[in-house]
Amino acid sequence: MTPNPNRAGRREWTALVVLMLPLLLVSMDVSVLYFAVPEIGADLEPTGTQQLWIFDIYGFVLAGLLMTMGALGDRIGRRRLLLCGAAAFGAASALAAYAQSAETLIVARAVLGIGGATLMPSTMALVRTMFTDPGQRAKAIGLWSGVMTGGIALGSVMSGLLVEHFWWGSVFLVNLPAMALLLVLGPLLLPESRDPSPGRFDWPSVPLSMAAVLPVVYGLKELPSEGWNVRYVVSITVGLLFAVLFVHRQRTARSPMIPPALFRGHGFSPALALNTLSAFGMMGSAIFTTQYLQSVLGKSALEAALWSLLPSVLIGVAAPVAASIVQRGAERAHVVTAGFVISACGYGLLALAGTDSLWLVLAACGVMASGIVVVMSLLTDLALGSVPVDRAGSASSLLETGTEFGGALGMAALGSIGAAVYRHAMPGSAPEPARETLGGALAVAAELPGRAGDALAAAAREAFTEGMRGAAIAGALLLLLAAGIAVAGLRNVRVRPDTENAGQAENLSPSGVR
């Protein structure tokens, strides 16, 4: 038999392993500071505002620059952008590890965000470039999705272990060997790919995209902790107004950052929308389960992080199994729908939790996350397979930006539902701080004598669990709605061969008009 020239060989699979290293570290950096904060506070003495920026600026910069970096990679080459990002990420990691002031650490975290914004769409776009066979690409993207999801859980555990045995800067130094390996092996194993005729880079779209993304993500992430504060509502409104301007710019510019014709790719728009909904489901539960393990069950932060690794076992096998099922002839729409239903069942299990339901909550998290990973991996494969290889960077950045929006919206919406149920369930006689948050209630309870403190703490834990159950019901209903949308929106949608996408690419002018 003549070997299929489109099938990837050992070189491509080895290159995929190399790509997994930066992806793992970028996702870990979202949560790697969880256990380092006390040490950083004692050493650098940041103000309250500085401590918030140390935490948040990485995610904000990353989210704001994803579209810019995806479009830039299409123009200058995804491998080149990946290697530049790896160098910046490594240098910023060293700067963060040895920072002598809070200001220096904030700057280093911002540069880490810039590096992360180059790495994430570049790795996904290179997977699209290296794996042109649909079956192999589905497997590769499944592995990509699993590593991305698992890295967030692994980051907090890695942080706890390193801080326990070394100093806080070690949580950043762990990035250096992986980035050095990428810089050495990347030029040898990774192919260069770019859009051969991208047009001029649309610089005015850069500030517009950041002004659209950052205020919305900021407002959505702050709503769960402080409620519908006017400042956050205004922030979201301003971001949405800039989003309208950004879309107008993309529709009218001669060489837009995001070609509007991408959305006419067969299956791209429904995949993007459903992927955003799946991120809503994934992150919407995280705000509750972390607090449940620590504040309801009384686990230490490190114990909670270690327990939270158990659901990752299901995550690791879910995406490859889903890809295999689709390759054997199952309709993608049916498998995606099943993934949403499985995730809804996970939320259903969470809705049954009491104040002493460790194994039930862990099982719920595992079922929920495995369903979401099935959905995300198949939708990512569909979205990337429905656009020309030349536009893989822009398509990847849109998917990642949608994930950021969906996650922030999930935390805001389900967090607000949980907070409302909590306040309603708390006794009216409880002190005001105790009626606001579980943390506030436990702090007040610790100052009360004997049975009064125990009674308040027990009531707060029960109220929080009731709020978690209410949010879980809402999450389950949303995911069932997403399942219905998947059935209708993905019907008769398939991944086109690259020969067809090449024809589509010829119809994409720099202005994005066929």
One Martini backbone bead per residue (centre of mass of N, CA, C, O) as a GRO file, in nm:
protein
  514
    1MET     BB    1   0.098   0.035   0.019
    2THR     BB    2   0.043   0.369   0.000
    3PRO     BB    3   0.129   0.618   0.172
    4ASN     BB    4  -0.005   0.876   0.349
    5PRO     BB    5   0.091   1.207   0.314
    6ASN     BB    6  -0.104   1.328   0.552
    7ARG     BB    7   0.039   1.166   0.758
    8ALA     BB    8   0.177   1.154   1.050
    9GLY     BB    9   0.473   1.116   1.222
   10ARG     BB   10   0.716   1.101   1.451
   11ARG     BB   11   0.792   1.399   1.432
   12GLU     BB   12   0.511   1.522   1.499
   13TRP     BB   13   0.467   1.380   1.775
   14THR     BB   14   0.718   1.498   1.904
   15ALA     BB   15   0.634   1.793   1.864
   16LEU     BB   16   0.383   1.776   2.041
   17VAL     BB   17   0.531   1.732   2.306
   18VAL     BB   18   0.678   2.002   2.297
   19LEU     BB   19   0.410   2.176   2.294
   20MET     BB   20   0.303   2.085   2.579
   21LEU     BB   21   0.488   2.245   2.765
   22PRO     BB   22   0.389   2.540   2.731
   23LEU     BB   23   0.091   2.478   2.776
   24LEU     BB   24   0.115   2.378   3.068
   25LEU     BB   25   0.247   2.637   3.187
   26VAL     BB   26   0.032   2.845   3.108
   27SER     BB   27  -0.198   2.705   3.270
   28MET     BB   28  -0.051   2.700   3.548
   29ASP     BB   29  -0.020   3.021   3.583
   30VAL     BB   30  -0.313   3.068   3.682
   31SER     BB   31  -0.249   2.884   3.979
   32VAL     BB   32   0.056   2.912   4.102
   33LEU     BB   33  -0.010   3.138   4.348
   34TYR     BB   34  -0.185   3.020   4.577
   35PHE     BB   35   0.073   2.942   4.790
   36ALA     BB   36   0.262   3.213   4.755
   37VAL     BB   37   0.131   3.462   4.891
   38PRO     BB   38   0.241   3.468   5.183
   39GLU     BB   39   0.541   3.487   5.101
   40ILE     BB   40   0.516   3.744   4.932
   41GLY     BB   41   0.399   3.923   5.155
   42ALA     BB   42   0.649   3.898   5.349
   43ASP     BB   43   0.871   3.995   5.138
   44LEU     BB   44   0.722   4.249   4.962
   45GLU     BB   45   0.480   4.405   5.080
   46PRO     BB   46   0.203   4.437   4.954
   47THR     BB   47  -0.061   4.575   4.866
   48GLY     BB   48  -0.379   4.507   4.802
   49THR     BB   49  -0.365   4.600   4.505
   50GLN     BB   50  -0.101   4.455   4.428
   51GLN     BB   51  -0.200   4.167   4.486
   52LEU     BB   52  -0.420   4.167   4.269
   53TRP     BB   53  -0.225   4.219   4.029
   54ILE     BB   54  -0.050   3.970   4.061
   55PHE     BB   55  -0.286   3.781   3.992
   56ASP     BB   56  -0.449   3.927   3.730
   57ILE     BB   57  -0.257   4.032   3.495
   58TYR     BB   58  -0.207   3.776   3.339
   59GLY     BB   59  -0.500   3.718   3.239
   60PHE     BB   60  -0.556   3.996   3.109
   61VAL     BB   61  -0.328   4.006   2.901
   62LEU     BB   62  -0.388   3.743   2.762
   63ALA     BB   63  -0.681   3.806   2.671
   64GLY     BB   64  -0.614   4.083   2.517
   65LEU     BB   65  -0.382   3.933   2.305
   66LEU     BB   66  -0.484   3.689   2.140
   67MET     BB   67  -0.576   3.815   1.867
   68THR     BB   68  -0.314   3.954   1.798
   69MET     BB   69  -0.127   3.698   1.800
   70GLY     BB   70  -0.276   3.532   1.593
   71ALA     BB   71  -0.241   3.735   1.357
   72LEU     BB   72   0.069   3.759   1.375
   73GLY     BB   73   0.136   3.459   1.316
   74ASP     BB   74   0.015   3.459   1.026
   75ARG     BB   75   0.245   3.666   0.928
   76ILE     BB   76   0.540   3.573   1.070
   77GLY     BB   77   0.493   3.307   1.216
   78ARG     BB   78   0.434   3.061   1.448
   79ARG     BB   79   0.715   2.971   1.531
   80ARG     BB   80   0.839   3.246   1.579
   81LEU     BB   81   0.634   3.336   1.794
   82LEU     BB   82   0.680   3.102   1.989
   83LEU     BB   83   0.984   3.158   2.045
   84CYS     BB   84   0.950   3.445   2.144
   85GLY     BB   85   0.757   3.368   2.376
   86ALA     BB   86   0.951   3.176   2.523
   87ALA     BB   87   1.166   3.385   2.586
   88ALA     BB   88   0.979   3.578   2.745
   89PHE     BB   89   0.880   3.371   2.954
   90GLY     BB   90   1.157   3.302   3.072
   91ALA     BB   91   1.249   3.588   3.153
   92ALA     BB   92   0.999   3.652   3.333
   93SER     BB   93   1.044   3.419   3.531
   94ALA     BB   94   1.315   3.519   3.640
   95LEU     BB   95   1.213   3.795   3.733
   96ALA     BB   96   0.997   3.688   3.931
   97ALA     BB   97   1.179   3.510   4.116
   98TYR     BB   98   1.378   3.789   4.175
   99ALA     BB   99   1.196   3.981   4.299
  100GLN     BB  100   1.216   4.297   4.507
  101SER     BB  101   0.920   4.382   4.416
  102ALA     BB  102   0.596   4.431   4.339
  103GLU     BB  103   0.637   4.583   4.072
  104THR     BB  104   0.818   4.371   3.937
  105LEU     BB  105   0.613   4.138   3.951
  106ILE     BB  106   0.395   4.270   3.780
  107VAL     BB  107   0.563   4.301   3.525
  108ALA     BB  108   0.631   4.001   3.493
  109ARG     BB  109   0.334   3.905   3.469
  110ALA     BB  110   0.275   4.066   3.213
  111VAL     BB  111   0.489   3.926   3.035
  112LEU     BB  112   0.370   3.646   3.073
  113GLY     BB  113   0.107   3.720   2.925
  114ILE     BB  114   0.235   3.777   2.654
  115GLY     BB  115   0.361   3.500   2.617
  116GLY     BB  116   0.096   3.338   2.644
  117ALA     BB  117  -0.044   3.475   2.392
  118THR     BB  118   0.161   3.336   2.190
  119LEU     BB  119   0.141   3.027   2.268
  120MET     BB  120  -0.153   2.930   2.241
  121PRO     BB  121  -0.222   2.983   1.932
  122SER     BB  122   0.039   2.853   1.820
  123THR     BB  123  -0.002   2.562   1.908
  124MET     BB  124  -0.275   2.516   1.767
  125ALA     BB  125  -0.184   2.595   1.477
  126LEU     BB  126   0.042   2.377   1.456
  127VAL     BB  127  -0.142   2.138   1.477
  128ARG     BB  128  -0.296   2.206   1.217
  129THR     BB  129  -0.040   2.185   1.034
  130MET     BB  130   0.073   1.888   1.108
  131PHE     BB  131  -0.244   1.781   1.112
  132THR     BB  132  -0.424   1.685   0.823
  133ASP     BB  133  -0.541   1.446   0.936
  134PRO     BB  134  -0.839   1.415   1.089
  135GLY     BB  135  -0.779   1.189   1.296
  136GLN     BB  136  -0.509   1.298   1.408
  137ARG     BB  137  -0.610   1.578   1.486
  138ALA     BB  138  -0.814   1.487   1.696
  139LYS     BB  139  -0.606   1.359   1.886
  140ALA     BB  140  -0.425   1.608   1.928
  141ILE     BB  141  -0.650   1.795   2.040
  142GLY     BB  142  -0.721   1.616   2.277
  143LEU     BB  143  -0.448   1.648   2.415
  144TRP     BB  144  -0.450   1.953   2.433
  145SER     BB  145  -0.705   1.975   2.613
  146GLY     BB  146  -0.606   1.803   2.852
  147VAL     BB  147  -0.356   1.974   2.924
  148MET     BB  148  -0.500   2.242   2.966
  149THR     BB  149  -0.689   2.147   3.199
  150GLY     BB  150  -0.475   2.007   3.391
  151GLY     BB  151  -0.285   2.253   3.448
  152ILE     BB  152  -0.465   2.411   3.645
  153ALA     BB  153  -0.461   2.190   3.870
  154LEU     BB  154  -0.144   2.154   3.886
  155GLY     BB  155  -0.050   2.438   3.973
  156SER     BB  156  -0.137   2.434   4.275
  157VAL     BB  157   0.028   2.185   4.360
  158MET     BB  158   0.304   2.283   4.273
  159SER     BB  159   0.306   2.526   4.455
  160GLY     BB  160   0.288   2.381   4.729
  161LEU     BB  161   0.544   2.204   4.702
  162LEU     BB  162   0.755   2.428   4.651
  163VAL     BB  163   0.698   2.613   4.899
  164GLU     BB  164   0.756   2.388   5.114
  165HIS     BB  165   1.080   2.350   5.002
  166PHE     BB  166   1.098   2.646   4.904
  167TRP     BB  167   1.076   2.932   4.743
  168TRP     BB  168   0.854   3.129   4.571
  169GLY     BB  169   1.030   3.148   4.301
  170SER     BB  170   1.005   2.841   4.209
  171VAL     BB  171   0.729   2.870   4.047
  172PHE     BB  172   0.897   3.003   3.801
  173LEU     BB  173   1.158   2.826   3.743
  174VAL     BB  174   1.006   2.577   3.615
  175ASN     BB  175   0.995   2.711   3.321
  176LEU     BB  176   1.289   2.709   3.202
  177PRO     BB  177   1.346   2.421   3.089
  178ALA     BB  178   1.109   2.414   2.887
  179MET     BB  179   1.188   2.667   2.721
  180ALA     BB  180   1.467   2.568   2.642
  181LEU     BB  181   1.370   2.316   2.490
  182LEU     BB  182   1.200   2.468   2.282
  183LEU     BB  183   1.436   2.642   2.161
  184VAL     BB  184   1.592   2.387   2.060
  185LEU     BB  185   1.357   2.197   1.920
  186GLY     BB  186   1.174   2.375   1.747
  187PRO     BB  187   1.355   2.423   1.485
  188LEU     BB  188   1.369   2.101   1.429
  189LEU     BB  189   1.039   2.012   1.447
  190LEU     BB  190   0.901   2.273   1.358
  191PRO     BB  191   0.702   2.419   1.143
  192GLU     BB  192   0.660   2.665   0.920
  193SER     BB  193   0.382   2.907   0.931
  194ARG     BB  194   0.178   3.104   0.697
  195ASP     BB  195   0.043   3.366   0.543
  196PRO     BB  196   0.109   3.452   0.212
  197SER     BB  197  -0.154   3.685   0.207
  198PRO     BB  198  -0.238   3.903   0.463
  199GLY     BB  199  -0.153   4.177   0.466
  200ARG     BB  200  -0.180   4.436   0.653
  201PHE     BB  201  -0.145   4.534   0.963
  202ASP     BB  202  -0.405   4.618   1.203
  203TRP     BB  203  -0.337   4.835   1.445
  204PRO     BB  204  -0.619   4.957   1.546
  205SER     BB  205  -0.723   4.669   1.653
  206VAL     BB  206  -0.565   4.637   1.912
  207PRO     BB  207  -0.700   4.843   2.110
  208LEU     BB  208  -0.989   4.749   2.050
  209SER     BB  209  -0.963   4.458   2.154
  210MET     BB  210  -0.874   4.530   2.443
  211ALA     BB  211  -1.123   4.719   2.506
  212ALA     BB  212  -1.325   4.477   2.478
  213VAL     BB  213  -1.205   4.255   2.674
  214LEU     BB  214  -1.105   4.365   2.953
  215PRO     BB  215  -1.366   4.492   3.084
  216VAL     BB  216  -1.536   4.233   3.073
  217VAL     BB  217  -1.355   4.040   3.230
  218TYR     BB  218  -1.332   4.210   3.482
  219GLY     BB  219  -1.633   4.233   3.555
  220LEU     BB  220  -1.698   3.925   3.564
  221LYS     BB  221  -1.478   3.849   3.787
  222GLU     BB  222  -1.599   4.053   4.017
  223LEU     BB  223  -1.903   3.990   4.069
  224PRO     BB  224  -1.898   3.741   4.271
  225SER     BB  225  -1.762   3.912   4.516
  226GLU     BB  226  -1.949   4.212   4.481
  227GLY     BB  227  -2.148   4.221   4.273
  228TRP     BB  228  -2.363   4.475   4.131
  229ASN     BB  229  -2.155   4.687   4.065
  230VAL     BB  230  -2.133   4.973   3.892
  231ARG     BB  231  -1.840   4.948   3.794
  232TYR     BB  232  -1.880   4.667   3.647
  233VAL     BB  233  -2.109   4.744   3.461
  234VAL     BB  234  -1.955   4.968   3.315
  235SER     BB  235  -1.723   4.793   3.215
  236ILE     BB  236  -1.893   4.606   3.038
  237THR     BB  237  -2.023   4.827   2.863
  238VAL     BB  238  -1.763   4.940   2.744
  239GLY     BB  239  -1.667   4.677   2.615
  240LEU     BB  240  -1.915   4.641   2.424
  241LEU     BB  241  -1.872   4.903   2.266
  242PHE     BB  242  -1.589   4.819   2.158
  243ALA     BB  243  -1.689   4.565   2.016
  244VAL     BB  244  -1.851   4.710   1.802
  245LEU     BB  245  -1.608   4.864   1.685
  246PHE     BB  246  -1.442   4.615   1.612
  247VAL     BB  247  -1.640   4.487   1.416
  248HIS     BB  248  -1.651   4.727   1.225
  249ARG     BB  249  -1.352   4.719   1.151
  250GLN     BB  250  -1.355   4.426   1.027
  251ARG     BB  251  -1.576   4.503   0.800
  252THR     BB  252  -1.396   4.771   0.673
  253ALA     BB  253  -1.125   4.681   0.648
  254ARG     BB  254  -0.878   4.587   0.426
  255SER     BB  255  -0.697   4.442   0.683
  256PRO     BB  256  -0.801   4.247   0.903
  257MET     BB  257  -0.745   4.073   1.183
  258ILE     BB  258  -1.048   3.946   1.149
  259PRO     BB  259  -1.188   3.769   0.920
  260PRO     BB  260  -1.521   3.743   0.847
  261ALA     BB  261  -1.502   3.474   0.670
  262LEU     BB  262  -1.459   3.273   0.900
  263PHE     BB  263  -1.777   3.259   0.972
  264ARG     BB  264  -1.828   3.097   0.686
  265GLY     BB  265  -1.730   2.854   0.792
  266HIS     BB  266  -1.797   2.527   0.817
  267GLY     BB  267  -1.877   2.541   1.168
  268PHE     BB  268  -1.740   2.778   1.322
  269SER     BB  269  -1.963   2.936   1.473
  270PRO     BB  270  -2.089   2.702   1.643
  271ALA     BB  271  -1.821   2.621   1.775
  272LEU     BB  272  -1.764   2.889   1.919
  273ALA     BB  273  -2.027   2.908   2.087
  274LEU     BB  274  -2.011   2.625   2.228
  275ASN     BB  275  -1.732   2.668   2.358
  276THR     BB  276  -1.824   2.899   2.542
  277LEU     BB  277  -2.034   2.728   2.698
  278SER     BB  278  -1.830   2.519   2.808
  279ALA     BB  279  -1.668   2.726   2.976
  280PHE     BB  280  -1.897   2.800   3.157
  281GLY     BB  281  -1.925   2.515   3.286
  282MET     BB  282  -1.637   2.481   3.394
  283MET     BB  283  -1.601   2.759   3.568
  284GLY     BB  284  -1.874   2.771   3.730
  285SER     BB  285  -1.779   2.543   3.944
  286ALA     BB  286  -1.503   2.636   4.068
  287ILE     BB  287  -1.607   2.852   4.279
  288PHE     BB  288  -1.724   2.613   4.467
  289THR     BB  289  -1.533   2.363   4.506
  290THR     BB  290  -1.300   2.503   4.645
  291GLN     BB  291  -1.464   2.607   4.891
  292TYR     BB  292  -1.576   2.339   4.981
  293LEU     BB  293  -1.312   2.195   5.057
  294GLN     BB  294  -1.219   2.420   5.264
  295SER     BB  295  -1.486   2.556   5.419
  296VAL     BB  296  -1.663   2.293   5.461
  297LEU     BB  297  -1.445   2.047   5.503
  298GLY     BB  298  -1.150   2.166   5.607
  299LYS     BB  299  -0.932   2.189   5.406
  300SER     BB  300  -0.649   2.242   5.299
  301ALA     BB  301  -0.509   2.378   5.030
  302LEU     BB  302  -0.338   2.128   4.954
  303GLU     BB  303  -0.555   1.914   4.991
  304ALA     BB  304  -0.753   2.032   4.785
  305ALA     BB  305  -0.562   2.010   4.541
  306LEU     BB  306  -0.521   1.703   4.553
  307TRP     BB  307  -0.818   1.622   4.528
  308SER     BB  308  -0.861   1.780   4.246
  309LEU     BB  309  -0.698   1.561   4.073
  310LEU     BB  310  -0.891   1.320   4.036
  311PRO     BB  311  -1.072   1.420   3.791
  312SER     BB  312  -0.829   1.405   3.578
  313VAL     BB  313  -0.854   1.111   3.496
  314LEU     BB  314  -1.103   1.153   3.309
  315ILE     BB  315  -0.987   1.374   3.128
  316GLY     BB  316  -0.750   1.204   2.994
  317VAL     BB  317  -0.973   1.005   2.830
  318ALA     BB  318  -1.206   1.159   2.689
  319ALA     BB  319  -1.095   1.281   2.422
  320PRO     BB  320  -0.980   1.024   2.280
  321VAL     BB  321  -1.249   0.871   2.281
  322ALA     BB  322  -1.412   1.073   2.114
  323ALA     BB  323  -1.233   1.064   1.861
  324SER     BB  324  -1.273   0.759   1.810
  325ILE     BB  325  -1.581   0.764   1.771
  326VAL     BB  326  -1.581   0.951   1.522
  327GLN     BB  327  -1.392   0.773   1.341
  328ARG     BB  328  -1.619   0.528   1.352
  329GLY     BB  329  -1.894   0.722   1.255
  330ALA     BB  330  -1.987   0.922   1.439
  331GLU     BB  331  -2.164   1.187   1.509
  332ARG     BB  332  -2.058   1.484   1.617
  333ALA     BB  333  -2.324   1.598   1.728
  334HIS     BB  334  -2.379   1.355   1.920
  335VAL     BB  335  -2.118   1.372   2.092
  336VAL     BB  336  -2.150   1.662   2.187
  337THR     BB  337  -2.423   1.621   2.317
  338ALA     BB  338  -2.325   1.406   2.517
  339GLY     BB  339  -2.125   1.591   2.662
  340PHE     BB  340  -2.336   1.788   2.773
  341VAL     BB  341  -2.501   1.576   2.928
  342ILE     BB  342  -2.277   1.480   3.112
  343SER     BB  343  -2.228   1.755   3.244
  344ALA     BB  344  -2.515   1.783   3.354
  345CYS     BB  345  -2.487   1.536   3.539
  346GLY     BB  346  -2.267   1.660   3.713
  347TYR     BB  347  -2.448   1.886   3.818
  348GLY     BB  348  -2.659   1.695   3.936
  349LEU     BB  349  -2.471   1.578   4.152
  350LEU     BB  350  -2.408   1.851   4.289
  351ALA     BB  351  -2.716   1.895   4.375
  352LEU     BB  352  -2.675   1.648   4.608
  353ALA     BB  353  -2.508   1.791   4.802
  354GLY     BB  354  -2.361   1.820   5.106
  355THR     BB  355  -2.156   1.892   5.393
  356ASP     BB  356  -2.052   1.559   5.344
  357SER     BB  357  -1.947   1.520   4.997
  358LEU     BB  358  -1.672   1.444   4.866
  359TRP     BB  359  -1.718   1.211   4.652
  360LEU     BB  360  -1.951   1.345   4.504
  361VAL     BB  361  -1.799   1.600   4.412
  362LEU     BB  362  -1.571   1.459   4.260
  363ALA     BB  363  -1.754   1.308   4.064
  364ALA     BB  364  -1.889   1.556   3.945
  365CYS     BB  365  -1.630   1.685   3.835
  366GLY     BB  366  -1.547   1.451   3.649
  367VAL     BB  367  -1.801   1.439   3.473
  368MET     BB  368  -1.807   1.730   3.385
  369ALA     BB  369  -1.517   1.756   3.262
  370SER     BB  370  -1.532   1.525   3.057
  371GLY     BB  371  -1.759   1.647   2.888
  372ILE     BB  372  -1.617   1.916   2.819
  373VAL     BB  373  -1.367   1.795   2.677
  374VAL     BB  374  -1.520   1.664   2.452
  375VAL     BB  375  -1.637   1.924   2.339
  376MET     BB  376  -1.377   2.095   2.298
  377SER     BB  377  -1.219   1.904   2.111
  378LEU     BB  378  -1.433   1.880   1.882
  379LEU     BB  379  -1.471   2.188   1.832
  380THR     BB  380  -1.180   2.257   1.769
  381ASP     BB  381  -1.155   2.070   1.527
  382LEU     BB  382  -1.384   2.196   1.365
  383ALA     BB  383  -1.282   2.489   1.352
  384LEU     BB  384  -0.999   2.428   1.224
  385GLY     BB  385  -1.116   2.244   0.983
  386SER     BB  386  -1.299   2.504   0.858
  387VAL     BB  387  -1.023   2.638   0.800
  388PRO     BB  388  -0.761   2.764   0.683
  389VAL     BB  389  -0.434   2.735   0.755
  390ASP     BB  390  -0.367   3.043   0.720
  391ARG     BB  391  -0.601   3.097   0.971
  392ALA     BB  392  -0.527   2.947   1.243
  393GLY     BB  393  -0.450   3.176   1.439
  394SER     BB  394  -0.715   3.335   1.441
  395ALA     BB  395  -0.897   3.098   1.520
  396SER     BB  396  -0.754   3.029   1.788
  397SER     BB  397  -0.794   3.307   1.927
  398LEU     BB  398  -1.103   3.297   1.930
  399LEU     BB  399  -1.132   3.046   2.103
  400GLU     BB  400  -0.975   3.157   2.350
  401THR     BB  401  -1.150   3.406   2.396
  402GLY     BB  402  -1.414   3.251   2.439
  403THR     BB  403  -1.312   3.102   2.690
  404GLU     BB  404  -1.273   3.350   2.866
  405PHE     BB  405  -1.562   3.451   2.855
  406GLY     BB  406  -1.708   3.196   2.952
  407GLY     BB  407  -1.565   3.171   3.226
  408ALA     BB  408  -1.643   3.450   3.338
  409LEU     BB  409  -1.952   3.413   3.304
  410GLY     BB  410  -1.983   3.163   3.481
  411MET     BB  411  -1.882   3.289   3.745
  412ALA     BB  412  -2.088   3.521   3.752
  413ALA     BB  413  -2.362   3.376   3.727
  414LEU     BB  414  -2.330   3.139   3.934
  415GLY     BB  415  -2.221   3.315   4.163
  416SER     BB  416  -2.478   3.489   4.193
  417ILE     BB  417  -2.671   3.261   4.259
  418GLY     BB  418  -2.524   3.153   4.508
  419ALA     BB  419  -2.530   3.422   4.669
  420ALA     BB  420  -2.837   3.455   4.681
  421VAL     BB  421  -2.899   3.189   4.828
  422TYR     BB  422  -2.723   3.239   5.073
  423ARG     BB  423  -2.866   3.495   5.179
  424HIS     BB  424  -3.147   3.357   5.207
  425ALA     BB  425  -3.046   3.115   5.406
  426MET     BB  426  -2.968   3.307   5.608
  427PRO     BB  427  -3.006   3.434   5.894
  428GLY     BB  428  -3.129   3.742   5.995
  429SER     BB  429  -2.948   3.744   6.273
  430ALA     BB  430  -2.704   3.767   6.127
  431PRO     BB  431  -2.439   3.912   6.055
  432GLU     BB  432  -2.356   4.087   5.783
  433PRO     BB  433  -2.091   3.935   5.696
  434ALA     BB  434  -2.230   3.648   5.713
  435ARG     BB  435  -2.444   3.717   5.471
  436GLU     BB  436  -2.234   3.738   5.231
  437THR     BB  437  -2.011   3.516   5.325
  438LEU     BB  438  -1.845   3.242   5.425
  439GLY     BB  439  -1.586   3.376   5.521
  440GLY     BB  440  -1.728   3.584   5.703
  441ALA     BB  441  -1.872   3.377   5.887
  442LEU     BB  442  -1.617   3.230   5.994
  443ALA     BB  443  -1.489   3.481   6.120
  444VAL     BB  444  -1.720   3.541   6.319
  445ALA     BB  445  -1.735   3.259   6.456
  446ALA     BB  446  -1.441   3.270   6.580
  447GLU     BB  447  -1.544   3.513   6.790
  448LEU     BB  448  -1.741   3.328   6.911
  449PRO     BB  449  -1.884   3.160   7.162
  450GLY     BB  450  -1.904   2.844   7.126
  451ARG     BB  451  -2.214   2.759   7.007
  452ALA     BB  452  -2.254   3.016   6.840
  453GLY     BB  453  -2.022   2.967   6.641
  454ASP     BB  454  -2.106   2.682   6.546
  455ALA     BB  455  -2.387   2.761   6.438
  456LEU     BB  456  -2.295   2.967   6.226
  457ALA     BB  457  -2.108   2.782   6.065
  458ALA     BB  458  -2.323   2.569   5.993
  459ALA     BB  459  -2.519   2.763   5.847
  460ALA     BB  460  -2.315   2.859   5.631
  461ARG     BB  461  -2.250   2.584   5.505
  462GLU     BB  462  -2.541   2.521   5.424
  463ALA     BB  463  -2.588   2.776   5.251
  464PHE     BB  464  -2.363   2.725   5.048
  465THR     BB  465  -2.462   2.448   4.951
  466GLU     BB  466  -2.731   2.558   4.849
  467GLY     BB  467  -2.604   2.748   4.641
  468MET     BB  468  -2.459   2.527   4.481
  469ARG     BB  469  -2.717   2.378   4.400
  470GLY     BB  470  -2.848   2.610   4.245
  471ALA     BB  471  -2.618   2.647   4.037
  472ALA     BB  472  -2.625   2.354   3.931
  473ILE     BB  473  -2.904   2.366   3.806
  474ALA     BB  474  -2.839   2.596   3.611
  475GLY     BB  475  -2.605   2.450   3.467
  476ALA     BB  476  -2.768   2.208   3.364
  477LEU     BB  477  -2.970   2.369   3.191
  478LEU     BB  478  -2.762   2.501   3.004
  479LEU     BB  479  -2.637   2.233   2.892
  480LEU     BB  480  -2.901   2.128   2.773
  481LEU     BB  481  -2.933   2.362   2.579
  482ALA     BB  482  -2.664   2.310   2.432
  483ALA     BB  483  -2.745   2.033   2.328
  484GLY     BB  484  -2.974   2.137   2.147
  485ILE     BB  485  -2.795   2.323   1.975
  486ALA     BB  486  -2.607   2.101   1.868
  487VAL     BB  487  -2.813   1.939   1.709
  488ALA     BB  488  -2.886   2.182   1.518
  489GLY     BB  489  -2.596   2.325   1.448
  490LEU     BB  490  -2.437   2.029   1.364
  491ARG     BB  491  -2.597   1.946   1.138
  492ASN     BB  492  -2.412   1.834   0.870
  493VAL     BB  493  -2.137   1.877   1.001
  494ARG     BB  494  -1.802   1.894   0.870
  495VAL     BB  495  -1.481   1.817   0.803
  496ARG     BB  496  -1.282   1.952   0.583
  497PRO     BB  497  -1.079   1.916   0.352
  498ASP     BB  498  -0.795   2.085   0.254
  499THR     BB  499  -0.884   2.120  -0.039
  500GLU     BB  500  -1.135   2.292   0.031
  501ASN     BB  501  -0.992   2.508   0.205
  502ALA     BB  502  -0.818   2.613  -0.020
  503GLY     BB  503  -1.053   2.727  -0.182
  504GLN     BB  504  -1.144   2.918   0.039
  505ALA     BB  505  -0.880   3.085   0.059
  506GLU     BB  506  -0.902   3.210  -0.230
  507ASN     BB  507  -1.173   3.377  -0.124
  508LEU     BB  508  -0.975   3.540   0.067
  509SER     BB  509  -0.946   3.847   0.121
  510PRO     BB  510  -0.810   4.095   0.308
  511SER     BB  511  -1.120   4.197   0.367
  512GLY     BB  512  -1.303   3.920   0.384
  513VAL     BB  513  -1.408   3.893   0.085
  514ARG     BB  514  -1.538   3.692  -0.172
   0.00000   0.00000   0.00000
